């Protein structure tokens, strides 16, 4: 009996080897890049490109386009996108044409929500300051790294990982919703990479984040999208690994 769900609609279940590769190689790249940014002063070098020592601050911090449009406005657009996915998911019950896409829509909602929540929680736990808060860029706090011991007497920082860029990098889940291994599925990486990168640069310009903050957000969003996909499609992956026995011949043969 043919499947009631058209095969072209469903993401191909990623093999265990593929899942491991999509976890290991990005992790290695992240460790190398993060270490480079921390040890070479790259973070401070980038922040210095947008800092005005005469002004004693970041000129674009309250700029209309950087602050109101790219920060506040873009965040509202992403919220609208998530609401649209939720609306399509709800419509997948009465609208037959959407039923075959319900699981992909569910996956997108969960992956995006988990990504944003994880980064937000990270900002509360890590105790890292924004560039505009540290002494060398016009603030009052010492410039301490993620693993430096910060005295309890200092105010807690809430800038690591980068929160704004996570809204864009959360869209990396589109890659897995589209199959994660099909021809041209790599194009589905572009919305997340481009949106997250634009949001990240906007925050660098404003003095709100260092590059390593947003690199970490990208990595977290990728791993959450990957892990969520592995969990959502675990049954399909298990079924694909089942050996075919003589008794499993196609119906009617």
C-alpha positions in Angstrom: 0.0 0.0 0.0 1.5 3.4 -0.9 2.3 5.8 1.9 -0.5 8.4 2.5 2.3 11.0 2.9 4.2 11.9 -0.2 7.9 10.9 0.2 9.1 14.2 -1.3 7.5 16.1 1.6 9.3 14.2 4.4 12.8 15.0 5.5 15.1 12.0 4.8 16.1 10.5 8.2 19.7 11.3 8.7 21.9 8.3 9.3 23.8 8.0 12.6 27.1 8.6 10.7 25.7 11.8 9.2 24.4 13.1 12.5 27.9 12.5 14.1 29.6 14.2 11.2 27.2 17.2 11.5 28.1 17.4 15.2 31.8 16.7 15.2 33.0 19.0 12.4 31.1 22.1 13.5 32.3 21.4 17.1 35.9 21.3 16.0 35.5 24.5 13.9 33.9 26.2 16.9 36.6 25.2 19.3 39.3 26.5 17.0 37.6 29.8 16.1 36.6 30.5 19.7 40.1 29.8 21.0 41.5 32.1 18.3 39.2 34.9 19.2 40.0 34.6 22.9 43.8 34.1 22.6 44.6 36.6 19.9 42.5 39.6 21.1 40.3 39.4 18.0 37.2 40.3 20.0 38.7 43.5 21.3 40.2 44.3 17.8 36.8 44.1 16.2 35.1 46.2 19.0 37.8 48.8 18.6 36.8 49.3 14.9 33.5 50.7 16.1 34.6 52.5 19.2 35.3 56.2 19.3 37.9 57.1 22.0 37.1 60.8 21.6 33.4 60.2 22.3 34.3 57.5 24.9 31.7 55.1 23.5 30.2 53.5 20.5 28.6 56.2 18.1 26.2 53.7 16.7 24.9 52.4 20.0 21.7 54.4 19.8 21.7 55.0 16.0 18.1 54.7 14.6 19.0 52.1 11.9 21.2 50.0 14.1 19.1 50.2 17.3 15.5 50.7 16.2 15.4 49.0 12.8 18.0 46.2 12.9 17.7 45.4 16.6 14.1 46.1 17.7 12.4 45.9 14.3 14.2 42.8 13.1 13.3 41.0 16.3 9.6 41.7 15.7 9.9 40.3 12.2 11.4 37.1 13.6 8.6 36.8 16.1 6.1 37.2 13.3 7.9 34.4 11.4 7.5 32.1 14.4 3.9 33.0 14.7 3.4 32.2 11.1 4.9 28.8 11.6 2.6 28.2 14.6 -0.4 29.3 12.5 0.5 26.8 9.7 0.9 24.1 12.3 -2.6 24.8 13.7 -4.0 24.9 10.2 -2.5 21.5 9.5 -5.4 19.9 11.3 -8.3 21.3 9.2 -6.3 21.9 6.0 -5.5 18.6 4.3 -2.7 20.0 2.1 -0.7 20.9 5.3 -1.1 17.6 7.1 2.0 16.0 5.5 4.1 19.0 6.7 2.8 18.9 10.3 5.9 17.1 11.7 8.3 19.4 10.0 6.4 22.5 11.3 6.4 21.0 14.8 10.2 20.4 14.5 10.8 24.0 13.4 8.8 25.4 16.3 10.5 23.3 18.9 14.0 23.8 17.5 13.6 27.6 17.2 12.1 27.9 20.7 14.8 25.8 22.3 17.6 27.7 20.5 16.3 31.1 21.7 15.6 29.9 25.2 19.0 28.2 25.6 20.9 31.3 24.5 18.8 33.5 26.8 19.6 31.2 29.8 23.2 31.2 28.8 23.2 35.0 29.1 21.9 34.6 32.7 24.5 32.0 33.7 27.8 33.0 32.2 28.3 36.4 33.8 30.1 38.1 30.9 30.0 41.8 30.1 29.2 43.6 26.9 31.9 45.6 25.1 30.3 48.9 26.1 30.5 47.9 29.8 34.3 47.2 29.9 36.8 49.9 30.8 38.8 49.8 27.5 35.6 50.7 25.7 34.2 53.4 27.9 32.6 51.2 30.6 33.4 50.6 34.2 34.0 46.8 34.4 37.3 45.0 33.8 37.5 43.0 30.5 37.3 39.4 31.7 36.9 36.3 29.5 34.4 33.6 29.8 36.7 31.4 32.0 38.2 34.2 34.1 37.3 34.4 37.7 35.0 37.4 38.2 34.8 38.9 41.7 31.4 38.6 43.3 31.5 42.3 44.1 31.2 43.2 40.4 27.8 43.5 38.7 26.8 40.4 36.8 27.1 40.6 33.0 24.4 39.3 30.7 26.0 39.4 27.3 27.2 35.9 26.5 26.1 34.3 24.2 24.7 36.9 21.8 21.0 37.0 22.2 19.9 39.0 19.2 21.8 37.0 16.7 20.3 33.8 18.1 17.0 34.8 16.6 18.6 34.6 13.1 20.8 31.6 13.8 17.8 29.7 15.1 16.7 29.6 11.4 19.5 27.0 10.8 16.7 24.6 11.7 15.3 25.1 8.2 18.2 23.0 6.9 17.1 20.0 8.9 13.4 20.7 8.2 14.3 20.4 4.5 16.1 17.1 4.9 19.6 18.0 5.8 21.0 15.8 3.1 19.0 16.3 0.0 20.3 17.9 -3.1 20.3 21.7 -2.8 19.3 21.5 0.9 22.4 23.4 1.7 20.6 26.5 0.4 18.4 26.3 3.4 21.4 27.2 5.5 21.5 30.7 4.0 18.5 32.2 5.8 20.0 31.3 9.2 23.6 32.1 8.4 22.8 35.4 6.7 20.2 36.7 9.2 22.3 35.7 12.2 25.4 37.2 10.8 23.7 40.5 9.9 22.2 40.7 13.4 25.6 39.9 14.9 27.5 42.6 13.0 24.8 45.1 14.0 25.5 44.3 17.6 29.2 44.6 17.2 28.7 48.0 15.7 26.6 49.1 18.7 29.1 47.7 21.2 26.6 45.2 22.5 28.6 42.0 21.7 32.0 40.6 20.9 32.3 38.2 17.9 32.9 35.2 20.1 29.5 35.9 21.7 27.7 35.4 18.4 29.9 32.6 17.3 28.8 30.7 20.4 25.1 31.5 19.6 25.6 30.1 16.1 27.1 26.9 17.5 24.4 26.4 20.1 21.6 27.0 17.6 23.2 24.5 15.2 23.6 21.8 17.8 20.1 22.3 19.2 18.7 22.1 15.6 20.7 18.9 15.0 19.8 17.3 18.4 16.1 18.2 18.0 16.1 16.7 14.5 17.7 13.5 15.8 15.1 13.1 18.5 12.1 14.0 16.3 13.0 11.5 13.5 14.4 8.8 15.7 11.7 6.3 14.7 12.2 7.0 11.0 15.9 6.5 11.4 15.4 3.3 13.3 13.0 2.0 10.6 15.5 2.8 7.9 18.1 0.6 9.7 15.8 -2.4 9.9 17.2 -5.3 7.8 15.0 -6.6 5.0 14.1 -10.2 5.4 12.5 -12.5 2.8 9.1 -12.1 4.5 9.3 -8.4 4.0 8.8 -8.5 0.3 6.5 -5.8 -1.2 2.8 -6.5 -0.9 1.4 -8.5 -3.8 4.6 -10.1 -4.8 
